[in-house]
Amino acid sequence: MLGQSALCLVSDGDRLPDRAGSLTPATAMGSALIERLRAAGHTYDVAPA
């Protein structure tokens, strides 16, 4: 995840949301990061508490 986040910041700057400040990775990189993580085989499930 860290590597894909770094690649997203370097390679996909034109696709990133127009935001500034202290942001979470999902807020800072939006769908560009999600697409990279899915392409790298990452999957996530939400389970009830």
mmCIF entry with sequence, helices, sheets and N, C-alpha, C, O atoms, coordinates in Angstrom:
data_MODEL
# 
_entry.id   MODEL 
# 
_entity.id                         1 
_entity.type                       polymer 
_entity.pdbx_number_of_molecules   1 
# 
_entity_poly.entity_id                      1 
_entity_poly.type                           'polypeptide(L)' 
_entity_poly.nstd_linkage                   no 
_entity_poly.nstd_monomer                   no 
_entity_poly.pdbx_seq_one_letter_code       MLGQSALCLVSDGDRLPDRAGSLTPATAMGSALIERLRAAGHTYDVAPA 
_entity_poly.pdbx_seq_one_letter_code_can   MLGQSALCLVSDGDRLPDRAGSLTPATAMGSALIERLRAAGHTYDVAPA 
_entity_poly.pdbx_strand_id                 A 
# 
loop_
_entity_poly_seq.entity_id 
_entity_poly_seq.num 
_entity_poly_seq.mon_id 
_entity_poly_seq.hetero 
1 1  MET n 
1 2  LEU n 
1 3  GLY n 
1 4  GLN n 
1 5  SER n 
1 6  ALA n 
1 7  LEU n 
1 8  CYS n 
1 9  LEU n 
1 10 VAL n 
1 11 SER n 
1 12 ASP n 
1 13 GLY n 
1 14 ASP n 
1 15 ARG n 
1 16 LEU n 
1 17 PRO n 
1 18 ASP n 
1 19 ARG n 
1 20 ALA n 
1 21 GLY n 
1 22 SER n 
1 23 LEU n 
1 24 THR n 
1 25 PRO n 
1 26 ALA n 
1 27 THR n 
1 28 ALA n 
1 29 MET n 
1 30 GLY n 
1 31 SER n 
1 32 ALA n 
1 33 LEU n 
1 34 ILE n 
1 35 GLU n 
1 36 ARG n 
1 37 LEU n 
1 38 ARG n 
1 39 ALA n 
1 40 ALA n 
1 41 GLY n 
1 42 HIS n 
1 43 THR n 
1 44 TYR n 
1 45 ASP n 
1 46 VAL n 
1 47 ALA n 
1 48 PRO n 
1 49 ALA n 
# 
_struct_asym.id          A 
_struct_asym.entity_id   1 
# 
loop_
_struct_conf.conf_type_id 
_struct_conf.id 
_struct_conf.pdbx_PDB_helix_id 
_struct_conf.beg_label_comp_id 
_struct_conf.beg_label_asym_id 
_struct_conf.beg_label_seq_id 
_struct_conf.pdbx_beg_PDB_ins_code 
_struct_conf.end_label_comp_id 
_struct_conf.end_label_asym_id 
_struct_conf.end_label_seq_id 
_struct_conf.pdbx_end_PDB_ins_code 
_struct_conf.beg_auth_comp_id 
_struct_conf.beg_auth_asym_id 
_struct_conf.beg_auth_seq_id 
_struct_conf.end_auth_comp_id 
_struct_conf.end_auth_asym_id 
_struct_conf.end_auth_seq_id 
_struct_conf.pdbx_PDB_helix_class 
_struct_conf.details 
_struct_conf.pdbx_PDB_helix_length 
HELX_P HELX_P1 AA1 LEU A 2  ? SER A 11 ? LEU A 2  SER A 11 1 ? 10 
HELX_P HELX_P2 AA2 GLY A 13 ? ARG A 15 ? GLY A 13 ARG A 15 5 ? 3  
HELX_P HELX_P3 AA3 PRO A 25 ? ALA A 39 ? PRO A 25 ALA A 39 1 ? 15 
# 
_struct_conf_type.id          HELX_P 
_struct_conf_type.criteria    ? 
_struct_conf_type.reference   ? 
# 
loop_
_atom_site.group_PDB 
_atom_site.id 
_atom_site.type_symbol 
_atom_site.label_atom_id 
_atom_site.label_alt_id 
_atom_site.label_comp_id 
_atom_site.label_asym_id 
_atom_site.label_entity_id 
_atom_site.label_seq_id 
_atom_site.pdbx_PDB_ins_code 
_atom_site.Cartn_x 
_atom_site.Cartn_y 
_atom_site.Cartn_z 
_atom_site.occupancy 
_atom_site.B_iso_or_equiv 
_atom_site.pdbx_formal_charge 
_atom_site.auth_seq_id 
_atom_site.auth_comp_id 
_atom_site.auth_asym_id 
_atom_site.auth_atom_id 
_atom_site.pdbx_PDB_model_num 
ATOM 1   N N  . MET A 1 1  ? 0.821   -1.188 0.000   1.00 0.00 ? 1  MET A N  1 
ATOM 2   C CA . MET A 1 1  ? 0.000   0.000  0.000   1.00 0.00 ? 1  MET A CA 1 
ATOM 3   C C  . MET A 1 1  ? 0.868   1.257  0.000   1.00 0.00 ? 1  MET A C  1 
ATOM 4   O O  . MET A 1 1  ? 0.561   2.237  -0.678  1.00 0.00 ? 1  MET A O  1 
ATOM 5   N N  . LEU A 1 2  ? 1.935   1.213  0.756   1.00 0.00 ? 2  LEU A N  1 
ATOM 6   C CA . LEU A 1 2  ? 2.822   2.377  0.826   1.00 0.00 ? 2  LEU A CA 1 
ATOM 7   C C  . LEU A 1 2  ? 3.460   2.644  -0.540  1.00 0.00 ? 2  LEU A C  1 
ATOM 8   O O  . LEU A 1 2  ? 3.537   3.788  -0.988  1.00 0.00 ? 2  LEU A O  1 
ATOM 9   N N  . GLY A 1 3  ? 3.909   1.586  -1.182  1.00 0.00 ? 3  GLY A N  1 
ATOM 10  C CA . GLY A 1 3  ? 4.528   1.730  -2.498  1.00 0.00 ? 3  GLY A CA 1 
ATOM 11  C C  . GLY A 1 3  ? 3.547   2.255  -3.530  1.00 0.00 ? 3  GLY A C  1 
ATOM 12  O O  . GLY A 1 3  ? 3.896   3.135  -4.316  1.00 0.00 ? 3  GLY A O  1 
ATOM 13  N N  . GLN A 1 4  ? 2.326   1.734  -3.546  1.00 0.00 ? 4  GLN A N  1 
ATOM 14  C CA . GLN A 1 4  ? 1.317   2.196  -4.497  1.00 0.00 ? 4  GLN A CA 1 
ATOM 15  C C  . GLN A 1 4  ? 0.919   3.648  -4.217  1.00 0.00 ? 4  GLN A C  1 
ATOM 16  O O  . GLN A 1 4  ? 0.640   4.407  -5.146  1.00 0.00 ? 4  GLN A O  1 
ATOM 17  N N  . SER A 1 5  ? 0.893   4.030  -2.943  1.00 0.00 ? 5  SER A N  1 
ATOM 18  C CA . SER A 1 5  ? 0.598   5.422  -2.592  1.00 0.00 ? 5  SER A CA 1 
ATOM 19  C C  . SER A 1 5  ? 1.682   6.349  -3.123  1.00 0.00 ? 5  SER A C  1 
ATOM 20  O O  . SER A 1 5  ? 1.387   7.417  -3.660  1.00 0.00 ? 5  SER A O  1 
ATOM 21  N N  . ALA A 1 6  ? 2.930   5.941  -2.973  1.00 0.00 ? 6  ALA A N  1 
ATOM 22  C CA . ALA A 1 6  ? 4.047   6.751  -3.472  1.00 0.00 ? 6  ALA A CA 1 
ATOM 23  C C  . ALA A 1 6  ? 3.996   6.859  -4.995  1.00 0.00 ? 6  ALA A C  1 
ATOM 24  O O  . ALA A 1 6  ? 4.181   7.945  -5.544  1.00 0.00 ? 6  ALA A O  1 
ATOM 25  N N  . LEU A 1 7  ? 3.746   5.745  -5.679  1.00 0.00 ? 7  LEU A N  1 
ATOM 26  C CA . LEU A 1 7  ? 3.649   5.768  -7.133  1.00 0.00 ? 7  LEU A CA 1 
ATOM 27  C C  . LEU A 1 7  ? 2.485   6.637  -7.602  1.00 0.00 ? 7  LEU A C  1 
ATOM 28  O O  . LEU A 1 7  ? 2.582   7.325  -8.619  1.00 0.00 ? 7  LEU A O  1 
ATOM 29  N N  . CYS A 1 8  ? 1.400   6.601  -6.863  1.00 0.00 ? 8  CYS A N  1 
ATOM 30  C CA . CYS A 1 8  ? 0.245   7.417  -7.199  1.00 0.00 ? 8  CYS A CA 1 
ATOM 31  C C  . CYS A 1 8  ? 0.586   8.902  -7.101  1.00 0.00 ? 8  CYS A C  1 
ATOM 32  O O  . CYS A 1 8  ? 0.225   9.684  -7.980  1.00 0.00 ? 8  CYS A O  1 
ATOM 33  N N  . LEU A 1 9  ? 1.275   9.287  -6.040  1.00 0.00 ? 9  LEU A N  1 
ATOM 34  C CA . LEU A 1 9  ? 1.650   10.692 -5.874  1.00 0.00 ? 9  LEU A CA 1 
ATOM 35  C C  . LEU A 1 9  ? 2.595   11.160 -6.967  1.00 0.00 ? 9  LEU A C  1 
ATOM 36  O O  . LEU A 1 9  ? 2.490   12.290 -7.444  1.00 0.00 ? 9  LEU A O  1 
ATOM 37  N N  . VAL A 1 10 ? 3.528   10.285 -7.367  1.00 0.00 ? 10 VAL A N  1 
ATOM 38  C CA . VAL A 1 10 ? 4.517   10.647 -8.372  1.00 0.00 ? 10 VAL A CA 1 
ATOM 39  C C  . VAL A 1 10 ? 3.944   10.598 -9.788  1.00 0.00 ? 10 VAL A C  1 
ATOM 40  O O  . VAL A 1 10 ? 4.206   11.491 -10.593 1.00 0.00 ? 10 VAL A O  1 
ATOM 41  N N  . SER A 1 11 ? 3.175   9.575  -10.092 1.00 0.00 ? 11 SER A N  1 
ATOM 42  C CA . SER A 1 11 ? 2.744   9.323  -11.469 1.00 0.00 ? 11 SER A CA 1 
ATOM 43  C C  . SER A 1 11 ? 1.372   9.875  -11.830 1.00 0.00 ? 11 SER A C  1 
ATOM 44  O O  . SER A 1 11 ? 1.111   10.162 -12.998 1.00 0.00 ? 11 SER A O  1 
ATOM 45  N N  . ASP A 1 12 ? 0.497   10.028 -10.850 1.00 0.00 ? 12 ASP A N  1 
ATOM 46  C CA . ASP A 1 12 ? -0.895  10.379 -11.145 1.00 0.00 ? 12 ASP A CA 1 
ATOM 47  C C  . ASP A 1 12 ? -1.291  11.751 -10.607 1.00 0.00 ? 12 ASP A C  1 
ATOM 48  O O  . ASP A 1 12 ? -2.456  11.975 -10.281 1.00 0.00 ? 12 ASP A O  1 
ATOM 49  N N  . GLY A 1 13 ? -0.343  12.655 -10.513 1.00 0.00 ? 13 GLY A N  1 
ATOM 50  C CA . GLY A 1 13 ? -0.615  13.980 -9.955  1.00 0.00 ? 13 GLY A CA 1 
ATOM 51  C C  . GLY A 1 13 ? -1.747  14.719 -10.632 1.00 0.00 ? 13 GLY A C  1 
ATOM 52  O O  . GLY A 1 13 ? -2.484  15.460 -9.982  1.00 0.00 ? 13 GLY A O  1 
ATOM 53  N N  . ASP A 1 14 ? -1.894  14.526 -11.939 1.00 0.00 ? 14 ASP A N  1 
ATOM 54  C CA . ASP A 1 14 ? -2.960  15.212 -12.672 1.00 0.00 ? 14 ASP A CA 1 
ATOM 55  C C  . ASP A 1 14 ? -4.342  14.637 -12.391 1.00 0.00 ? 14 ASP A C  1 
ATOM 56  O O  . ASP A 1 14 ? -5.346  15.280 -12.697 1.00 0.00 ? 14 ASP A O  1 
ATOM 57  N N  . ARG A 1 15 ? -4.415  13.427 -11.809 1.00 0.00 ? 15 ARG A N  1 
ATOM 58  C CA . ARG A 1 15 ? -5.696  12.769 -11.512 1.00 0.00 ? 15 ARG A CA 1 
ATOM 59  C C  . ARG A 1 15 ? -6.107  12.907 -10.049 1.00 0.00 ? 15 ARG A C  1 
ATOM 60  O O  . ARG A 1 15 ? -7.193  12.465 -9.672  1.00 0.00 ? 15 ARG A O  1 
ATOM 61  N N  . LEU A 1 16 ? -5.262  13.509 -9.224  1.00 0.00 ? 16 LEU A N  1 
ATOM 62  C CA . LEU A 1 16 ? -5.545  13.585 -7.790  1.00 0.00 ? 16 LEU A CA 1 
ATOM 63  C C  . LEU A 1 16 ? -6.551  14.696 -7.493  1.00 0.00 ? 16 LEU A C  1 
ATOM 64  O O  . LEU A 1 16 ? -6.578  15.716 -8.182  1.00 0.00 ? 16 LEU A O  1 
ATOM 65  N N  . PRO A 1 17 ? -7.386  14.494 -6.451  1.00 0.00 ? 17 PRO A N  1 
ATOM 66  C CA . PRO A 1 17 ? -8.339  15.537 -6.065  1.00 0.00 ? 17 PRO A CA 1 
ATOM 67  C C  . PRO A 1 17 ? -7.621  16.824 -5.677  1.00 0.00 ? 17 PRO A C  1 
ATOM 68  O O  . PRO A 1 17 ? -6.488  16.787 -5.198  1.00 0.00 ? 17 PRO A O  1 
ATOM 69  N N  . ASP A 1 18 ? -8.271  17.945 -5.881  1.00 0.00 ? 18 ASP A N  1 
ATOM 70  C CA . ASP A 1 18 ? -7.706  19.253 -5.561  1.00 0.00 ? 18 ASP A CA 1 
ATOM 71  C C  . ASP A 1 18 ? -7.959  19.568 -4.086  1.00 0.00 ? 18 ASP A C  1 
ATOM 72  O O  . ASP A 1 18 ? -8.923  20.255 -3.748  1.00 0.00 ? 18 ASP A O  1 
ATOM 73  N N  . ARG A 1 19 ? -7.087  19.061 -3.212  1.00 0.00 ? 19 ARG A N  1 
ATOM 74  C CA . ARG A 1 19 ? -7.209  19.253 -1.769  1.00 0.00 ? 19 ARG A CA 1 
ATOM 75  C C  . ARG A 1 19 ? -5.838  19.522 -1.186  1.00 0.00 ? 19 ARG A C  1 
ATOM 76  O O  . ARG A 1 19 ? -4.820  19.228 -1.812  1.00 0.00 ? 19 ARG A O  1 
ATOM 77  N N  . ALA A 1 20 ? -5.813  20.084 0.018   1.00 0.00 ? 20 ALA A N  1 
ATOM 78  C CA . ALA A 1 20 ? -4.546  20.364 0.696   1.00 0.00 ? 20 ALA A CA 1 
ATOM 79  C C  . ALA A 1 20 ? -4.720  20.171 2.193   1.00 0.00 ? 20 ALA A C  1 
ATOM 80  O O  . ALA A 1 20 ? -5.842  20.165 2.699   1.00 0.00 ? 20 ALA A O  1 
ATOM 81  N N  . GLY A 1 21 ? -3.607  20.014 2.903   1.00 0.00 ? 21 GLY A N  1 
ATOM 82  C CA . GLY A 1 21 ? -3.636  19.869 4.351   1.00 0.00 ? 21 GLY A CA 1 
ATOM 83  C C  . GLY A 1 21 ? -3.280  18.465 4.779   1.00 0.00 ? 21 GLY A C  1 
ATOM 84  O O  . GLY A 1 21 ? -2.722  17.696 3.997   1.00 0.00 ? 21 GLY A O  1 
ATOM 85  N N  . SER A 1 22 ? -3.596  18.125 6.006   1.00 0.00 ? 22 SER A N  1 
ATOM 86  C CA . SER A 1 22 ? -3.354  16.785 6.546   1.00 0.00 ? 22 SER A CA 1 
ATOM 87  C C  . SER A 1 22 ? -4.523  15.895 6.156   1.00 0.00 ? 22 SER A C  1 
ATOM 88  O O  . SER A 1 22 ? -5.622  16.029 6.694   1.00 0.00 ? 22 SER A O  1 
ATOM 89  N N  . LEU A 1 23 ? -4.280  14.984 5.217   1.00 0.00 ? 23 LEU A N  1 
ATOM 90  C CA . LEU A 1 23 ? -5.344  14.154 4.667   1.00 0.00 ? 23 LEU A CA 1 
ATOM 91  C C  . LEU A 1 23 ? -5.022  12.678 4.810   1.00 0.00 ? 23 LEU A C  1 
ATOM 92  O O  . LEU A 1 23 ? -3.856  12.293 4.890   1.00 0.00 ? 23 LEU A O  1 
ATOM 93  N N  . THR A 1 24 ? -6.052  11.859 4.843   1.00 0.00 ? 24 THR A N  1 
ATOM 94  C CA . THR A 1 24 ? -5.850  10.417 4.786   1.00 0.00 ? 24 THR A CA 1 
ATOM 95  C C  . THR A 1 24 ? -5.500  10.051 3.348   1.00 0.00 ? 24 THR A C  1 
ATOM 96  O O  . THR A 1 24 ? -5.809  10.819 2.437   1.00 0.00 ? 24 THR A O  1 
ATOM 97  N N  . PRO A 1 25 ? -4.865  8.902  3.117   1.00 0.00 ? 25 PRO A N  1 
ATOM 98  C CA . PRO A 1 25 ? -4.537  8.516  1.742   1.00 0.00 ? 25 PRO A CA 1 
ATOM 99  C C  . PRO A 1 25 ? -5.763  8.464  0.828   1.00 0.00 ? 25 PRO A C  1 
ATOM 100 O O  . PRO A 1 25 ? -5.687  8.883  -0.327  1.00 0.00 ? 25 PRO A O  1 
ATOM 101 N N  . ALA A 1 26 ? -6.883  7.958  1.327   1.00 0.00 ? 26 ALA A N  1 
ATOM 102 C CA . ALA A 1 26 ? -8.088  7.869  0.504   1.00 0.00 ? 26 ALA A CA 1 
ATOM 103 C C  . ALA A 1 26 ? -8.598  9.252  0.116   1.00 0.00 ? 26 ALA A C  1 
ATOM 104 O O  . ALA A 1 26 ? -9.051  9.447  -1.011  1.00 0.00 ? 26 ALA A O  1 
ATOM 105 N N  . THR A 1 27 ? -8.531  10.197 1.020   1.00 0.00 ? 27 THR A N  1 
ATOM 106 C CA . THR A 1 27 ? -8.980  11.559 0.727   1.00 0.00 ? 27 THR A CA 1 
ATOM 107 C C  . THR A 1 27 ? -8.002  12.263 -0.194  1.00 0.00 ? 27 THR A C  1 
ATOM 108 O O  . THR A 1 27 ? -8.414  12.998 -1.091  1.00 0.00 ? 27 THR A O  1 
ATOM 109 N N  . ALA A 1 28 ? -6.719  12.047 0.014   1.00 0.00 ? 28 ALA A N  1 
ATOM 110 C CA . ALA A 1 28 ? -5.696  12.740 -0.771  1.00 0.00 ? 28 ALA A CA 1 
ATOM 111 C C  . ALA A 1 28 ? -5.600  12.222 -2.195  1.00 0.00 ? 28 ALA A C  1 
ATOM 112 O O  . ALA A 1 28 ? -5.346  13.000 -3.115  1.00 0.00 ? 28 ALA A O  1 
ATOM 113 N N  . MET A 1 29 ? -5.800  10.902 -2.401  1.00 0.00 ? 29 MET A N  1 
ATOM 114 C CA . MET A 1 29 ? -5.559  10.320 -3.722  1.00 0.00 ? 29 MET A CA 1 
ATOM 115 C C  . MET A 1 29 ? -6.791  9.730  -4.372  1.00 0.00 ? 29 MET A C  1 
ATOM 116 O O  . MET A 1 29 ? -6.755  9.401  -5.557  1.00 0.00 ? 29 MET A O  1 
ATOM 117 N N  . GLY A 1 30 ? -7.869  9.588  -3.643  1.00 0.00 ? 30 GLY A N  1 
ATOM 118 C CA . GLY A 1 30 ? -9.157  9.170  -4.196  1.00 0.00 ? 30 GLY A CA 1 
ATOM 119 C C  . GLY A 1 30 ? -9.117  7.949  -5.091  1.00 0.00 ? 30 GLY A C  1 
ATOM 120 O O  . GLY A 1 30 ? -8.464  6.952  -4.782  1.00 0.00 ? 30 GLY A O  1 
ATOM 121 N N  . SER A 1 31 ? -9.827  8.043  -6.209  1.00 0.00 ? 31 SER A N  1 
ATOM 122 C CA . SER A 1 31 ? -9.987  6.890  -7.098  1.00 0.00 ? 31 SER A CA 1 
ATOM 123 C C  . SER A 1 31 ? -8.682  6.466  -7.763  1.00 0.00 ? 31 SER A C  1 
ATOM 124 O O  . SER A 1 31 ? -8.534  5.301  -8.132  1.00 0.00 ? 31 SER A O  1 
ATOM 125 N N  . ALA A 1 32 ? -7.735  7.385  -7.922  1.00 0.00 ? 32 ALA A N  1 
ATOM 126 C CA . ALA A 1 32 ? -6.452  7.002  -8.519  1.00 0.00 ? 32 ALA A CA 1 
ATOM 127 C C  . ALA A 1 32 ? -5.754  5.942  -7.663  1.00 0.00 ? 32 ALA A C  1 
ATOM 128 O O  . ALA A 1 32 ? -5.193  4.984  -8.193  1.00 0.00 ? 32 ALA A O  1 
ATOM 129 N N  . LEU A 1 33 ? -5.790  6.116  -6.345  1.00 0.00 ? 33 LEU A N  1 
ATOM 130 C CA . LEU A 1 33 ? -5.184  5.127  -5.448  1.00 0.00 ? 33 LEU A CA 1 
ATOM 131 C C  . LEU A 1 33 ? -5.996  3.836  -5.426  1.00 0.00 ? 33 LEU A C  1 
ATOM 132 O O  . LEU A 1 33 ? -5.423  2.747  -5.435  1.00 0.00 ? 33 LEU A O  1 
ATOM 133 N N  . ILE A 1 34 ? -7.301  3.943  -5.399  1.00 0.00 ? 34 ILE A N  1 
ATOM 134 C CA . ILE A 1 34 ? -8.154  2.747  -5.385  1.00 0.00 ? 34 ILE A CA 1 
ATOM 135 C C  . ILE A 1 34 ? -7.874  1.889  -6.617  1.00 0.00 ? 34 ILE A C  1 
ATOM 136 O O  . ILE A 1 34 ? -7.744  0.670  -6.504  1.00 0.00 ? 34 ILE A O  1 
ATOM 137 N N  . GLU A 1 35 ? -7.781  2.510  -7.786  1.00 0.00 ? 35 GLU A N  1 
ATOM 138 C CA . GLU A 1 35 ? -7.496  1.769  -9.018  1.00 0.00 ? 35 GLU A CA 1 
ATOM 139 C C  . GLU A 1 35 ? -6.142  1.083  -8.943  1.00 0.00 ? 35 GLU A C  1 
ATOM 140 O O  . GLU A 1 35 ? -6.011  -0.063 -9.372  1.00 0.00 ? 35 GLU A O  1 
ATOM 141 N N  . ARG A 1 36 ? -5.129  1.763  -8.405  1.00 0.00 ? 36 ARG A N  1 
ATOM 142 C CA . ARG A 1 36 ? -3.797  1.165  -8.276  1.00 0.00 ? 36 ARG A CA 1 
ATOM 143 C C  . ARG A 1 36 ? -3.818  -0.023 -7.315  1.00 0.00 ? 36 ARG A C  1 
ATOM 144 O O  . ARG A 1 36 ? -3.215  -1.058 -7.599  1.00 0.00 ? 36 ARG A O  1 
ATOM 145 N N  . LEU A 1 37 ? -4.502  0.117  -6.191  1.00 0.00 ? 37 LEU A N  1 
ATOM 146 C CA . LEU A 1 37 ? -4.548  -0.970 -5.209  1.00 0.00 ? 37 LEU A CA 1 
ATOM 147 C C  . LEU A 1 37 ? -5.284  -2.177 -5.774  1.00 0.00 ? 37 LEU A C  1 
ATOM 148 O O  . LEU A 1 37 ? -4.840  -3.310 -5.585  1.00 0.00 ? 37 LEU A O  1 
ATOM 149 N N  . ARG A 1 38 ? -6.384  -1.960 -6.453  1.00 0.00 ? 38 ARG A N  1 
ATOM 150 C CA . ARG A 1 38 ? -7.118  -3.082 -7.062  1.00 0.00 ? 38 ARG A CA 1 
ATOM 151 C C  . ARG A 1 38 ? -6.262  -3.782 -8.109  1.00 0.00 ? 38 ARG A C  1 
ATOM 152 O O  . ARG A 1 38 ? -6.244  -5.011 -8.174  1.00 0.00 ? 38 ARG A O  1 
ATOM 153 N N  . ALA A 1 39 ? -5.554  -3.012 -8.929  1.00 0.00 ? 39 ALA A N  1 
ATOM 154 C CA . ALA A 1 39 ? -4.694  -3.597 -9.960  1.00 0.00 ? 39 ALA A CA 1 
ATOM 155 C C  . ALA A 1 39 ? -3.560  -4.407 -9.342  1.00 0.00 ? 39 ALA A C  1 
ATOM 156 O O  . ALA A 1 39 ? -3.067  -5.354 -9.955  1.00 0.00 ? 39 ALA A O  1 
ATOM 157 N N  . ALA A 1 40 ? -3.143  -4.038 -8.127  1.00 0.00 ? 40 ALA A N  1 
ATOM 158 C CA . ALA A 1 40 ? -2.076  -4.766 -7.431  1.00 0.00 ? 40 ALA A CA 1 
ATOM 159 C C  . ALA A 1 40 ? -2.616  -5.968 -6.658  1.00 0.00 ? 40 ALA A C  1 
ATOM 160 O O  . ALA A 1 40 ? -1.849  -6.689 -6.021  1.00 0.00 ? 40 ALA A O  1 
ATOM 161 N N  . GLY A 1 41 ? -3.951  -6.192 -6.711  1.00 0.00 ? 41 GLY A N  1 
ATOM 162 C CA . GLY A 1 41 ? -4.533  -7.367 -6.078  1.00 0.00 ? 41 GLY A CA 1 
ATOM 163 C C  . GLY A 1 41 ? -5.069  -7.155 -4.675  1.00 0.00 ? 41 GLY A C  1 
ATOM 164 O O  . GLY A 1 41 ? -5.409  -8.122 -3.993  1.00 0.00 ? 41 GLY A O  1 
ATOM 165 N N  . HIS A 1 42 ? -5.152  -5.911 -4.230  1.00 0.00 ? 42 HIS A N  1 
ATOM 166 C CA . HIS A 1 42 ? -5.687  -5.643 -2.894  1.00 0.00 ? 42 HIS A CA 1 
ATOM 167 C C  . HIS A 1 42 ? -7.211  -5.734 -2.906  1.00 0.00 ? 42 HIS A C  1 
ATOM 168 O O  . HIS A 1 42 ? -7.866  -5.208 -3.805  1.00 0.00 ? 42 HIS A O  1 
ATOM 169 N N  . THR A 1 43 ? -7.758  -6.395 -1.913  1.00 0.00 ? 43 THR A N  1 
ATOM 170 C CA . THR A 1 43 ? -9.200  -6.434 -1.708  1.00 0.00 ? 43 THR A CA 1 
ATOM 171 C C  . THR A 1 43 ? -9.488  -6.206 -0.232  1.00 0.00 ? 43 THR A C  1 
ATOM 172 O O  . THR A 1 43 ? -8.683  -6.561 0.630   1.00 0.00 ? 43 THR A O  1 
ATOM 173 N N  . TYR A 1 44 ? -10.626 -5.618 0.048   1.00 0.00 ? 44 TYR A N  1 
ATOM 174 C CA . TYR A 1 44 ? -11.004 -5.313 1.429   1.00 0.00 ? 44 TYR A CA 1 
ATOM 175 C C  . TYR A 1 44 ? -12.460 -5.669 1.628   1.00 0.00 ? 44 TYR A C  1 
ATOM 176 O O  . TYR A 1 44 ? -13.291 -5.441 0.749   1.00 0.00 ? 44 TYR A O  1 
ATOM 177 N N  . ASP A 1 45 ? -12.765 -6.229 2.785   1.00 0.00 ? 45 ASP A N  1 
ATOM 178 C CA . ASP A 1 45 ? -14.139 -6.567 3.146   1.00 0.00 ? 45 ASP A CA 1 
ATOM 179 C C  . ASP A 1 45 ? -14.493 -5.847 4.429   1.00 0.00 ? 45 ASP A C  1 
ATOM 180 O O  . ASP A 1 45 ? -13.666 -5.707 5.330   1.00 0.00 ? 45 ASP A O  1 
ATOM 181 N N  . VAL A 1 46 ? -15.726 -5.394 4.501   1.00 0.00 ? 46 VAL A N  1 
ATOM 182 C CA . VAL A 1 46 ? -16.228 -4.761 5.717   1.00 0.00 ? 46 VAL A CA 1 
ATOM 183 C C  . VAL A 1 46 ? -17.111 -5.780 6.415   1.00 0.00 ? 46 VAL A C  1 
ATOM 184 O O  . VAL A 1 46 ? -18.075 -6.284 5.840   1.00 0.00 ? 46 VAL A O  1 
ATOM 185 N N  . ALA A 1 47 ? -16.770 -6.076 7.661   1.00 0.00 ? 47 ALA A N  1 
ATOM 186 C CA . ALA A 1 47 ? -17.528 -7.052 8.437   1.00 0.00 ? 47 ALA A CA 1 
ATOM 187 C C  . ALA A 1 47 ? -18.206 -6.362 9.612   1.00 0.00 ? 47 ALA A C  1 
ATOM 188 O O  . ALA A 1 47 ? -17.668 -5.396 10.154  1.00 0.00 ? 47 ALA A O  1 
ATOM 189 N N  . PRO A 1 48 ? -19.371 -6.839 10.012  1.00 0.00 ? 48 PRO A N  1 
ATOM 190 C CA . PRO A 1 48 ? -20.044 -6.247 11.168  1.00 0.00 ? 48 PRO A CA 1 
ATOM 191 C C  . PRO A 1 48 ? -19.196 -6.413 12.424  1.00 0.00 ? 48 PRO A C  1 
ATOM 192 O O  . PRO A 1 48 ? -18.461 -7.390 12.572  1.00 0.00 ? 48 PRO A O  1 
ATOM 193 N N  . ALA A 1 49 ? -19.310 -5.455 13.307  1.00 0.00 ? 49 ALA A N  1 
ATOM 194 C CA . ALA A 1 49 ? -18.503 -5.472 14.544  1.00 0.00 ? 49 ALA A CA 1 
ATOM 195 C C  . ALA A 1 49 ? -18.903 -6.551 15.499  1.00 0.00 ? 49 ALA A C  1 
ATOM 196 O O  . ALA A 1 49 ? -18.311 -6.677 16.571  1.00 0.00 ? 49 ALA A O  1 
# 
